[in-house]
Amino acid sequence: KCLRLYLWAGAGRDASSGLDLVKSAFKAGCAAFAAGGYAFGDPNNFLHPSGHPHWRQPEFKTCPHCSPPVQGLAVNSLL
């Protein structure tokens, strides 16, 4: 809905230029997050398999599988 509203608000301009602006803003936002230390990636790829002892008692300070080195993925269906 937001993208449609943005493109409607830019009536009179080429719709593709509005989409290009949204893509540029999205990329700039991702770059700002990365510059601030955010690490993109799926944390589930780093977690222990079910049944591992750390599921009951995680070791967040010493185990990279209990505290994954990534925070999440951006929704990038526009890119």
The first five atom37 places (N, CA, C, CB, O) and aatype in JSON, in Angstrom:
{
  "aatype": [11, 4, 10, 1, 10, 18, 10, 17, 0, 7, 0, 7, 1, 3, 0, 15, 15, 7, 10, 3, 10, 19, 11, 15, 0, 13, 11, 0, 7, 4, 0, 0, 13, 0, 0, 7, 7, 18, 0, 13, 7, 3, 14, 2, 2, 13, 10, 8, 14, 15, 7, 8, 14, 8, 17, 1, 5, 14, 6, 13, 11, 16, 4, 14, 8, 4, 15, 14, 14, 19, 5, 7, 10, 0, 19, 2, 15, 10, 10],
  "atom_mask": [
    [1, 1, 1, 1, 1],
    [1, 1, 1, 1, 1],
    [1, 1, 1, 1, 1],
    [1, 1, 1, 1, 1],
    [1, 1, 1, 1, 1],
    [1, 1, 1, 1, 1],
    [1, 1, 1, 1, 1],
    [1, 1, 1, 1, 1],
    [1, 1, 1, 1, 1],
    [1, 1, 1, 0, 1],
    [1, 1, 1, 1, 1],
    [1, 1, 1, 0, 1],
    [1, 1, 1, 1, 1],
    [1, 1, 1, 1, 1],
    [1, 1, 1, 1, 1],
    [1, 1, 1, 1, 1],
    [1, 1, 1, 1, 1],
    [1, 1, 1, 0, 1],
    [1, 1, 1, 1, 1],
    [1, 1, 1, 1, 1],
    [1, 1, 1, 1, 1],
    [1, 1, 1, 1, 1],
    [1, 1, 1, 1, 1],
    [1, 1, 1, 1, 1],
    [1, 1, 1, 1, 1],
    [1, 1, 1, 1, 1],
    [1, 1, 1, 1, 1],
    [1, 1, 1, 1, 1],
    [1, 1, 1, 0, 1],
    [1, 1, 1, 1, 1],
    [1, 1, 1, 1, 1],
    [1, 1, 1, 1, 1],
    [1, 1, 1, 1, 1],
    [1, 1, 1, 1, 1],
    [1, 1, 1, 1, 1],
    [1, 1, 1, 0, 1],
    [1, 1, 1, 0, 1],
    [1, 1, 1, 1, 1],
    [1, 1, 1, 1, 1],
    [1, 1, 1, 1, 1],
    [1, 1, 1, 0, 1],
    [1, 1, 1, 1, 1],
    [1, 1, 1, 1, 1],
    [1, 1, 1, 1, 1],
    [1, 1, 1, 1, 1],
    [1, 1, 1, 1, 1],
    [1, 1, 1, 1, 1],
    [1, 1, 1, 1, 1],
    [1, 1, 1, 1, 1],
    [1, 1, 1, 1, 1],
    [1, 1, 1, 0, 1],
    [1, 1, 1, 1, 1],
    [1, 1, 1, 1, 1],
    [1, 1, 1, 1, 1],
    [1, 1, 1, 1, 1],
    [1, 1, 1, 1, 1],
    [1, 1, 1, 1, 1],
    [1, 1, 1, 1, 1],
    [1, 1, 1, 1, 1],
    [1, 1, 1, 1, 1],
    [1, 1, 1, 1, 1],
    [1, 1, 1, 1, 1],
    [1, 1, 1, 1, 1],
    [1, 1, 1, 1, 1],
    [1, 1, 1, 1, 1],
    [1, 1, 1, 1, 1],
    [1, 1, 1, 1, 1],
    [1, 1, 1, 1, 1],
    [1, 1, 1, 1, 1],
    [1, 1, 1, 1, 1],
    [1, 1, 1, 1, 1],
    [1, 1, 1, 0, 1],
    [1, 1, 1, 1, 1],
    [1, 1, 1, 1, 1],
    [1, 1, 1, 1, 1],
    [1, 1, 1, 1, 1],
    [1, 1, 1, 1, 1],
    [1, 1, 1, 1, 1],
    [1, 1, 1, 1, 1]
  ],
  "atom_positions": [
    [[0.82, -1.19, 0.0], [0.0, 0.0, 0.0], [0.86, 1.25, 0.0], [-0.93, 0.0, 1.19], [0.57, 2.21, -0.71]],
    [[1.93, 1.25, 0.79], [2.78, 2.43, 0.87], [3.42, 2.74, -0.48], [3.87, 2.24, 1.93], [3.51, 3.9, -0.87]],
    [[3.85, 1.7, -1.18], [4.48, 1.91, -2.49], [3.47, 2.49, -3.46], [5.07, 0.59, -3.04], [3.79, 3.41, -4.21]],
    [[2.25, 1.97, -3.46], [1.22, 2.49, -4.36], [0.91, 3.95, -4.04], [-0.06, 1.65, -4.26], [0.78, 4.77, -4.94]],
    [[0.81, 4.26, -2.74], [0.54, 5.63, -2.33], [1.68, 6.54, -2.77], [0.33, 5.72, -0.82], [1.44, 7.65, -3.24]],
    [[2.9, 6.09, -2.61], [4.06, 6.88, -3.01], [4.03, 7.13, -4.52], [5.37, 6.17, -2.61], [4.27, 8.26, -4.97]],
    [[3.75, 6.1, -5.29], [3.7, 6.26, -6.74], [2.54, 7.16, -7.15], [3.59, 4.89, -7.42], [2.66, 7.95, -8.09]],
    [[1.39, 7.05, -6.44], [0.26, 7.9, -6.75], [0.59, 9.35, -6.44], [-0.98, 7.46, -5.97], [0.24, 10.25, -7.2]],
    [[1.27, 9.59, -5.31], [1.63, 10.95, -4.91], [2.59, 11.57, -5.92], [2.26, 10.95, -3.51], [2.66, 12.79, -6.04]],
    [[3.32, 10.75, -6.63], [4.25, 11.25, -7.63], [3.63, 11.29, -9.0], [0.0, 0.0, 0.0], [4.34, 11.27, -10.01]],
    [[2.3, 11.35, -9.07], [1.61, 11.38, -10.36], [2.17, 12.5, -11.22], [0.07, 11.56, -10.17], [2.46, 13.59, -10.73]],
    [[2.31, 12.22, -12.47], [2.9, 13.2, -13.38], [4.33, 12.83, -13.7], [0.0, 0.0, 0.0], [4.88, 13.25, -14.71]],
    [[4.94, 12.04, -12.82], [6.28, 11.54, -13.09], [6.15, 10.11, -13.57], [7.19, 11.62, -11.82], [5.13, 9.46, -13.36]],
    [[7.18, 9.64, -14.21], [7.21, 8.26, -14.67], [7.15, 7.33, -13.44], [8.5, 7.98, -15.52], [7.92, 7.51, -12.5]],
    [[6.25, 6.36, -13.45], [6.09, 5.46, -12.31], [7.38, 4.71, -12.01], [4.97, 4.46, -12.58], [7.66, 4.44, -10.85]],
    [[8.15, 4.38, -13.03], [9.39, 3.65, -12.78], [10.38, 4.5, -12.01], [10.02, 3.18, -14.1], [11.19, 3.97, -11.25]],
    [[10.35, 5.84, -12.18], [11.27, 6.68, -11.43], [10.89, 6.67, -9.95], [11.26, 8.13, -11.98], [11.76, 6.76, -9.08]],
    [[9.59, 6.57, -9.65], [9.16, 6.45, -8.26], [9.66, 5.17, -7.65], [0.0, 0.0, 0.0], [10.11, 5.16, -6.5]],
    [[9.59, 4.09, -8.4], [10.09, 2.8, -7.9], [11.6, 2.87, -7.71], [9.72, 1.65, -8.89], [12.13, 2.31, -6.74]],
    [[12.3, 3.53, -8.6], [13.75, 3.69, -8.45], [14.09, 4.44, -7.17], [14.35, 4.43, -9.66], [15.06, 4.11, -6.49]],
    [[13.29, 5.46, -6.83], [13.51, 6.21, -5.59], [13.31, 5.31, -4.37], [12.57, 7.42, -5.52], [14.08, 5.39, -3.41]],
    [[12.28, 4.47, -4.41], [12.02, 3.56, -3.3], [13.17, 2.56, -3.17], [10.67, 2.81, -3.5], [13.63, 2.28, -2.06]],
    [[13.64, 2.03, -4.28], [14.77, 1.08, -4.25], [16.01, 1.75, -3.68], [15.06, 0.54, -5.67], [16.73, 1.15, -2.88]],
    [[16.27, 2.98, -4.1], [17.44, 3.7, -3.6], [17.34, 3.95, -2.1], [17.59, 5.04, -4.35], [18.32, 3.81, -1.37]],
    [[16.15, 4.31, -1.64], [15.95, 4.54, -0.21], [16.14, 3.24, 0.58], [14.54, 5.11, 0.05], [16.73, 3.25, 1.66]],
    [[15.63, 2.14, 0.04], [15.79, 0.85, 0.71], [17.27, 0.48, 0.82], [15.02, -0.25, -0.06], [17.73, 0.06, 1.88]],
    [[18.0, 0.63, -0.28], [19.43, 0.31, -0.27], [20.19, 1.21, 0.69], [20.02, 0.44, -1.67], [21.09, 0.75, 1.39]],
    [[19.83, 2.49, 0.74], [20.48, 3.42, 1.67], [20.19, 3.03, 3.12], [20.02, 4.88, 1.4], [21.07, 3.1, 3.97]],
    [[18.96, 2.61, 3.38], [18.61, 2.15, 4.73], [19.4, 0.92, 5.13], [0.0, 0.0, 0.0], [19.9, 0.84, 6.26]],
    [[19.52, -0.03, 4.22], [20.31, -1.25, 4.5], [21.78, -0.89, 4.76], [20.2, -2.25, 3.32], [22.41, -1.45, 5.66]],
    [[22.32, 0.04, 3.96], [23.71, 0.46, 4.14], [23.9, 1.13, 5.49], [24.13, 1.42, 3.01], [24.92, 0.93, 6.14]],
    [[22.92, 1.94, 5.91], [23.01, 2.6, 7.21], [22.98, 1.58, 8.35], [21.87, 3.61, 7.38], [23.73, 1.7, 9.32]],
    [[22.12, 0.58, 8.24], [22.09, -0.48, 9.25], [23.43, -1.2, 9.31], [20.95, -1.48, 8.96], [23.97, -1.42, 10.4]],
    [[23.97, -1.57, 8.15], [25.25, -2.29, 8.1], [26.37, -1.43, 8.68], [25.59, -2.7, 6.66], [27.23, -1.94, 9.4]],
    [[26.37, -0.14, 8.38], [27.39, 0.75, 8.9], [27.3, 0.87, 10.43], [27.26, 2.14, 8.26], [28.29, 1.13, 11.1]],
    [[26.1, 0.67, 10.96], [25.9, 0.72, 12.4], [26.19, -0.59, 13.11], [0.0, 0.0, 0.0], [26.0, -0.69, 14.32]],
    [[26.64, -1.6, 12.36], [27.02, -2.87, 12.98], [26.01, -3.99, 12.82], [0.0, 0.0, 0.0], [26.24, -5.1, 13.3]],
    [[24.9, -3.72, 12.16], [23.9, -4.77, 11.93], [24.46, -5.77, 10.93], [22.55, -4.16, 11.42], [25.0, -5.38, 9.89]],
    [[24.35, -7.04, 11.24], [24.84, -8.1, 10.36], [23.65, -8.83, 9.75], [25.78, -9.09, 11.12], [22.89, -9.49, 10.46]],
    [[23.49, -8.71, 8.44], [22.37, -9.36, 7.76], [22.64, -10.85, 7.6], [22.13, -8.72, 6.38], [23.77, -11.26, 7.32]],
    [[21.63, -11.64, 7.79], [21.73, -13.09, 7.63], [20.62, -13.77, 8.42], [0.0, 0.0, 0.0], [19.97, -13.14, 9.26]],
    [[20.41, -15.03, 8.16], [19.37, -15.79, 8.85], [19.96, -16.46, 10.08], [18.75, -16.84, 7.9], [20.77, -17.38, 9.94]],
    [[19.58, -16.03, 11.29], [20.12, -16.63, 12.51], [19.85, -18.13, 12.62], [19.55, -15.93, 13.72], [20.61, -18.85, 13.26]],
    [[18.77, -18.6, 11.99], [18.45, -20.03, 12.06], [19.54, -20.91, 11.44], [17.13, -20.3, 11.36], [19.66, -22.08, 11.79]],
    [[20.32, -20.34, 10.54], [21.41, -21.11, 9.92], [22.55, -21.38, 10.89], [21.94, -20.38, 8.7], [23.42, -22.21, 10.61]],
    [[22.57, -20.71, 12.03], [23.66, -20.84, 12.98], [23.28, -21.59, 14.25], [24.17, -19.48, 13.35], [24.16, -22.0, 15.01]],
    [[21.99, -21.78, 14.49], [21.54, -22.38, 15.74], [21.87, -23.87, 15.82], [20.04, -22.18, 15.91], [22.03, -24.55, 14.82]],
    [[21.96, -24.33, 17.07], [22.19, -25.76, 17.32], [20.98, -26.57, 16.84], [22.45, -26.03, 18.82], [19.87, -26.05, 16.79]],
    [[21.21, -27.83, 16.48], [20.07, -28.69, 16.15], [19.23, -28.95, 17.41], [20.55, -30.05, 15.53], [19.73, -28.86, 18.52]],
    [[17.96, -29.27, 17.22], [17.12, -29.55, 18.39], [17.68, -30.73, 19.16], [15.65, -29.83, 17.96], [18.24, -31.67, 18.59]],
    [[17.52, -30.66, 20.45], [18.04, -31.7, 21.32], [19.43, -31.4, 21.86], [0.0, 0.0, 0.0], [19.89, -32.08, 22.77]],
    [[20.1, -30.4, 21.33], [21.43, -30.02, 21.81], [21.3, -29.47, 23.23], [22.09, -28.96, 20.86], [20.33, -28.78, 23.54]],
    [[22.28, -29.78, 24.12], [22.2, -29.32, 25.52], [22.06, -27.8, 25.67], [23.44, -29.78, 26.26], [21.49, -27.33, 26.66]],
    [[22.57, -27.04, 24.73], [22.49, -25.58, 24.85], [21.07, -25.05, 24.64], [23.43, -24.93, 23.86], [20.82, -23.88, 24.94]],
    [[20.15, -25.87, 24.14], [18.77, -25.42, 24.02], [18.17, -25.2, 25.41], [17.93, -26.44, 23.22], [17.35, -24.31, 25.6]],
    [[18.6, -26.02, 26.36], [18.1, -25.89, 27.74], [18.89, -24.88, 28.55], [18.13, -27.24, 28.44], [18.34, -24.19, 29.4]],
    [[20.18, -24.8, 28.27], [21.04, -23.87, 29.0], [22.02, -23.23, 28.01], [21.81, -24.59, 30.16], [23.14, -23.7, 27.86]],
    [[21.58, -22.16, 27.35], [22.43, -21.51, 26.35], [23.69, -20.89, 26.97], [21.64, -20.43, 25.62], [23.69, -20.48, 28.13]],
    [[24.74, -20.82, 26.18], [25.99, -20.17, 26.58], [26.21, -18.99, 25.64], [27.21, -21.17, 26.53], [27.03, -19.05, 24.72]],
    [[25.48, -17.91, 25.9], [25.47, -16.76, 25.0], [26.83, -16.08, 24.85], [24.47, -15.77, 25.47], [27.15, -15.55, 23.79]],
    [[27.63, -16.08, 25.9], [28.92, -15.36, 25.86], [30.01, -16.11, 25.12], [29.39, -15.06, 27.26], [30.93, -15.49, 24.59]],
    [[29.93, -17.43, 25.07], [31.04, -18.2, 24.51], [30.69, -19.04, 23.28], [31.58, -19.11, 25.55], [31.59, -19.51, 22.58]],
    [[29.41, -19.22, 23.0], [29.02, -20.11, 21.9], [28.39, -19.33, 20.75], [28.04, -21.18, 22.4], [27.35, -18.71, 20.93]],
    [[29.01, -19.36, 19.55], [28.45, -18.63, 18.41], [27.13, -19.23, 17.9], [29.46, -18.61, 17.29], [26.4, -18.58, 17.14]],
    [[26.83, -20.45, 18.31], [25.57, -21.06, 17.9], [24.42, -20.65, 18.82], [25.69, -22.59, 17.88], [23.26, -20.67, 18.41]],
    [[24.74, -20.28, 20.05], [23.72, -19.79, 20.98], [23.42, -18.31, 20.74], [24.17, -20.01, 22.43], [22.31, -17.84, 20.99]],
    [[24.41, -17.59, 20.27], [24.28, -16.16, 19.97], [24.79, -15.93, 18.55], [25.06, -15.28, 21.02], [25.95, -15.55, 18.37]],
    [[23.94, -16.16, 17.54], [24.37, -16.07, 16.14], [24.99, -14.72, 15.8], [23.2, -16.34, 15.23], [24.61, -13.69, 16.35]],
    [[25.96, -14.72, 14.88], [26.65, -13.48, 14.49], [25.83, -12.61, 13.53], [27.97, -13.82, 13.86], [26.35, -11.6, 13.03]],
    [[24.59, -12.97, 13.26], [23.73, -12.19, 12.36], [22.41, -11.9, 13.08], [23.47, -12.96, 11.02], [22.0, -12.63, 13.98]],
    [[21.75, -10.81, 12.66], [20.52, -10.4, 13.32], [19.24, -10.7, 12.54], [20.58, -8.95, 13.61], [18.18, -10.82, 13.14]],
    [[19.31, -10.82, 11.24], [18.1, -11.08, 10.46], [18.26, -10.64, 9.03], [0.0, 0.0, 0.0], [19.3, -10.11, 8.63]],
    [[17.22, -10.87, 8.26], [17.23, -10.52, 6.84], [16.27, -9.37, 6.56], [16.86, -11.73, 5.98], [15.25, -9.23, 7.23]],
    [[16.61, -8.57, 5.59], [15.71, -7.5, 5.15], [14.75, -8.06, 4.11], [16.5, -6.28, 4.57], [15.12, -8.94, 3.34]],
    [[13.56, -7.56, 4.08], [12.61, -7.94, 3.04], [13.05, -7.2, 1.79], [11.11, -7.59, 3.45], [13.0, -5.97, 1.73]],
    [[13.48, -7.94, 0.78], [14.02, -7.27, -0.4], [13.29, -7.66, -1.68], [15.5, -7.59, -0.54], [13.9, -7.85, -2.73]],
    [[11.98, -7.77, -1.58], [11.22, -8.15, -2.77], [11.23, -7.06, -3.84], [9.79, -8.47, -2.39], [10.88, -7.33, -4.99]],
    [[11.63, -5.84, -3.47], [11.67, -4.76, -4.45], [12.97, -4.76, -5.26], [11.5, -3.43, -3.75], [13.04, -4.14, -6.31]],
    [[13.98, -5.46, -4.77], [15.3, -5.39, -5.43], [15.47, -6.42, -6.49], [16.4, -5.54, -4.42], [16.52, -6.49, -7.13]]
  ]
}
